[in-house]
Amino acid sequence: MRKRVPDAVIVGAGPAGSTAAFLLAANGLRVVILDRSPFPREKLCGGLLTRKTIQTLAAVFGVTADTLRSEKVIRHESRGYLVGGRNRRPIHGTLDYPFHLVDRTVYDHFWLERAVSAGAEFRAGARVIAFNPSTSQVVTSGGDLLQGKFVLGADGVASRVRSALRRAGRIADPRGGETAIAIETFVPRTVSGAFPDYPCLHYGYIPWGYAWSFPAPERQALGILALRHKAGHRVASCFRDFLSSQPVRMEKELRFQSRSLPYGNYLATPGWKNTLLLGDAAGLADPFLGEGIYYAHRSAQLAADAILETRSRPESALQVYRSRFLRILYPELRFAHAARRLIFSLPLRLYYPVVSSLLRAMPKIWEETIQGQRRFRWLKKLNA
Ligand SMILES: Cc1cc2nc3c(=O)[nH]c(=O)nc-3n(C[C@H](O)[C@H](O)[C@H](O)COP(=O)(O)OP(=O)(O)OC[C@H]3O[C@@H](n4cnc5c(N)ncnc54)[C@H](O)[C@@H]3O)c2cc1C
């Protein structure tokens, strides 16, 4: 085995890993970022970015939506949106700031390239198969052993780093350990026609979840998700049911892809000493809407700041990261979780009437909350 001693070993080169790698390398740390896949790689996702994500990207990378559009990272944007229910009149809304839509193959590669340009070393095809929290050593399937002053677990919903911490008794999973199962398919817009060119959410097709239809220039993303332990076994049949309400030619066999995503399994203590968990690895996706890209970038930004502050005392990194995480991100997740419990514990036929009444009564408050101009908790307006 070959031995290396970087400042930070980052496992996973999705939005969370690349953001942390960029910030740390740009501040002079020696960073190695490992991913089991060569990039660009596919990532199943709706690719919808809210305003708070664009703002985080501006703060971290100094890029604007205009730059991302001209670099062809943003493929579509829309101020319009629709929320619908089964056989009900939908609500059409207009946002003050648009939703942006990206293709994750292009998007994730773009941020990884930024991290590499800032000086991070990327190792493609380096699957981490073991992690020892006490020695901060990771082992890859190729036999490399890396020890970091800091180790960042940004390796997604089935994180090896997180499971190693759990097995070592360093973290405890939240009760219930909730994840969602999602299915998505892509339909060429030219063939199917008739899709709206704004994002649509649909309630009433599946218990403990919802379906979506998101546009992009050439293809429409159609998907569904549900809390695994409540409705996981019904996802495929509910998805077919949803597709039959859409302008999709079902006679042509569609390729369904299925993945997990965090849906309530966020950690109150996202790491241990010098090992920090980010993004999906820490369970950081909105437990109601499933939005995870913002949480990936933002948690990585908080973690990188904590590391830069604790360079000379790595064992305090978690403490600094956690205090900011508890203040900035955790309350949002808790509120979304409570809202989900409230709505999804109703009978399925009532999801849409409740969601639509709330949206009709105070559209701007909900829009601003989702866009990050208000905190979920107390729906308090921010200065952002
Ligand atoms: C169907 C679906 C639709 C979604 N739609 C949206 C949406 O529209 N908007 C939104 O905001 N969020 C959405 N999400 C959630 C979003 O995709 C995630 O929250 C986001 O990708 C999290 O980023 P991450 O960097 O934490 O993890 P990931 O993007 O999952 O990146 C993890 C990386 O780690 C690598 N890796 C994993 N294991 C190992 C290992 N053992 N060794 C080395 N490398 C490893 C992987 O190859 C991957 O590159 C969706 C999720 C799904 C499943």
The ligand as an SDF file (V2000), in Angstrom:
LIG
                    3D

 53 58  0  0  0  0  0  0  0  0999 V2000
  -34.4690   11.2260   -8.4000 C   0  0  0  0  0  0  0  0  0  0  0  0
  -33.8740   12.3680   -7.6130 C   0  0  0  0  0  0  0  0  0  0  0  0
  -34.2300   13.6700   -7.9310 C   0  0  0  0  0  0  0  0  0  0  0  0
  -33.6880   14.7480   -7.2060 C   0  0  0  0  0  0  0  0  0  0  0  0
  -34.0030   16.0280   -7.5980 N   0  0  0  0  0  0  0  0  0  0  0  0
  -33.4640   17.0830   -6.9480 C   0  0  0  0  0  0  0  0  0  0  0  0
  -33.7120   18.4130   -7.3920 C   0  0  0  0  0  0  0  0  0  0  0  0
  -34.4190   18.6450   -8.3810 O   0  0  0  0  0  0  0  0  0  0  0  0
  -33.1510   19.4440   -6.6980 N   0  0  0  0  0  0  0  0  0  0  0  0
  -32.3570   19.2200   -5.6010 C   0  0  0  0  0  0  0  0  0  0  0  0
  -31.8850   20.1940   -4.9890 O   0  0  0  0  0  0  0  0  0  0  0  0
  -32.0640   17.9590   -5.1750 N   0  0  0  0  0  0  0  0  0  0  0  0
  -32.5770   16.8940   -5.8320 C   0  0  0  0  0  0  0  0  0  0  0  0
  -32.2590   15.6120   -5.4450 N   0  0  0  0  0  0  0  0  0  0  0  0
  -31.2920   15.4260   -4.3370 C   0  0  0  0  0  0  0  0  0  0  0  0
  -29.8540   15.6690   -4.8190 C   0  0  0  0  0  0  0  0  0  0  0  0
  -29.6060   14.8980   -5.9760 O   0  0  0  0  0  0  0  0  0  0  0  0
  -28.8300   15.3050   -3.7310 C   0  0  0  0  0  0  0  0  0  0  0  0
  -29.2570   15.8240   -2.4990 O   0  0  0  0  0  0  0  0  0  0  0  0
  -27.4230   15.8280   -4.0750 C   0  0  0  0  0  0  0  0  0  0  0  0
  -26.9060   15.1780   -5.1960 O   0  0  0  0  0  0  0  0  0  0  0  0
  -26.4700   15.6390   -2.8870 C   0  0  0  0  0  0  0  0  0  0  0  0
  -25.1540   15.9620   -3.2750 O   0  0  0  0  0  0  0  0  0  0  0  0
  -23.9050   15.2400   -2.5640 P   0  0  0  0  0  0  0  0  0  0  0  0
  -22.6920   15.8840   -3.1280 O   0  0  0  0  0  0  0  0  0  0  0  0
  -24.1140   15.2090   -1.1040 O   0  0  0  0  0  0  0  0  0  0  0  0
  -23.9950   13.7020   -3.0390 O   0  0  0  0  0  0  0  0  0  0  0  0
  -23.9420   13.0750   -4.4900 P   0  0  0  0  0  0  0  0  0  0  0  0
  -24.3400   14.0550   -5.5050 O   0  0  0  0  0  0  0  0  0  0  0  0
  -24.6910   11.7960   -4.3960 O   0  0  0  0  0  0  0  0  0  0  0  0
  -22.4040   12.7510   -4.7020 O   0  0  0  0  0  0  0  0  0  0  0  0
  -21.7720   11.7040   -3.9930 C   0  0  0  0  0  0  0  0  0  0  0  0
  -20.5450   11.2470   -4.7600 C   0  0  0  0  0  0  0  0  0  0  0  0
  -19.8730   10.2710   -3.9600 O   0  0  0  0  0  0  0  0  0  0  0  0
  -19.4040    9.2290   -4.7900 C   0  0  0  0  0  0  0  0  0  0  0  0
  -19.2760    8.0300   -3.9430 N   0  0  0  0  0  0  0  0  0  0  0  0
  -20.2560    7.3300   -3.3410 C   0  0  0  0  0  0  0  0  0  0  0  0
  -19.7430    6.3060   -2.6260 N   0  0  0  0  0  0  0  0  0  0  0  0
  -18.4010    6.3740   -2.7830 C   0  0  0  0  0  0  0  0  0  0  0  0
  -17.3180    5.5930   -2.2790 C   0  0  0  0  0  0  0  0  0  0  0  0
  -17.5090    4.5140   -1.4910 N   0  0  0  0  0  0  0  0  0  0  0  0
  -16.0570    5.9430   -2.6390 N   0  0  0  0  0  0  0  0  0  0  0  0
  -15.8380    7.0230   -3.4440 C   0  0  0  0  0  0  0  0  0  0  0  0
  -16.8270    7.7730   -3.9480 N   0  0  0  0  0  0  0  0  0  0  0  0
  -18.0950    7.4760   -3.6180 C   0  0  0  0  0  0  0  0  0  0  0  0
  -20.4600    9.1130   -5.8740 C   0  0  0  0  0  0  0  0  0  0  0  0
  -19.9350    8.5250   -7.0650 O   0  0  0  0  0  0  0  0  0  0  0  0
  -20.8800   10.5670   -6.0820 C   0  0  0  0  0  0  0  0  0  0  0  0
  -20.1400   11.1870   -7.1250 O   0  0  0  0  0  0  0  0  0  0  0  0
  -32.7800   14.5080   -6.1360 C   0  0  0  0  0  0  0  0  0  0  0  0
  -32.4280   13.1820   -5.8140 C   0  0  0  0  0  0  0  0  0  0  0  0
  -32.9520   12.1230   -6.5430 C   0  0  0  0  0  0  0  0  0  0  0  0
  -32.5370   10.7130   -6.1980 C   0  0  0  0  0  0  0  0  0  0  0  0
  1  2  1  0
  2  3  1  0
  2 52  2  0
  3  4  2  0
  4  5  1  0
  4 50  1  0
  5  6  2  0
  6  7  1  0
  6 13  1  0
  7  8  2  0
  7  9  1  0
  9 10  1  0
 10 11  2  0
 10 12  1  0
 12 13  2  0
 13 14  1  0
 14 15  1  0
 14 50  1  0
 15 16  1  0
 16 17  1  0
 16 18  1  0
 18 19  1  0
 18 20  1  0
 20 21  1  0
 20 22  1  0
 22 23  1  0
 23 24  1  0
 24 25  2  0
 24 26  1  0
 24 27  1  0
 27 28  1  0
 28 29  2  0
 28 30  1  0
 28 31  1  0
 31 32  1  0
 32 33  1  0
 33 34  1  0
 33 48  1  0
 34 35  1  0
 35 36  1  0
 35 46  1  0
 36 37  1  0
 36 45  1  0
 37 38  2  0
 38 39  1  0
 39 40  1  0
 39 45  2  0
 40 41  1  0
 40 42  2  0
 42 43  1  0
 43 44  2  0
 44 45  1  0
 46 47  1  0
 46 48  1  0
 48 49  1  0
 50 51  2  0
 51 52  1  0
 52 53  1  0
M  END
$$$$
